[in-house]
Amino acid sequence: SWDALRGVLVLAVDDDTDVLLATEAALSARGCFVLLARDLAEALRRIDDTPRFPDVLLIDHWLRATPSGADAATAII
């Protein structure tokens, strides 16, 4: 059920702004709180500015400013 997503904090990282905005729209419509970032540095700033650590990380595998999404995820966690 989509109700399980209500209140979940998601960090979405993608260097494509259109993808980020679509992700935010889809998740917000299901009750999620969404943090958006275009690269690892921005993601870390968003986390620092938020009192709670994200419940879910959605990270594009092919980030231009980071070797890979997996590397970004490792740096975040």
Rosetta blueprint (number, residue, H / E / L):
1 S L
2 W H
3 D H
4 A H
5 L H
6 R L
7 G L
8 V L
9 L E
10 V E
11 L E
12 A E
13 V E
14 D L
15 D L
16 D L
17 T H
18 D H
19 V H
20 L H
21 L H
22 A H
23 T H
24 E H
25 A H
26 A H
27 L H
28 S H
29 A L
30 R L
31 G L
32 C L
33 F E
34 V E
35 L E
36 L E
37 A E
38 R L
39 D L
40 L H
41 A H
42 E H
43 A H
44 L H
45 R H
46 R H
47 I H
48 D H
49 D L
50 T L
51 P L
52 R L
53 F L
54 P L
55 D L
56 V E
57 L E
58 L E
59 I E
60 D L
61 H L
62 W L
63 L L
64 R L
65 A L
66 T L
67 P L
68 S L
69 G H
70 A H
71 D H
72 A H
73 A H
74 T H
75 A H
76 I H
77 I L
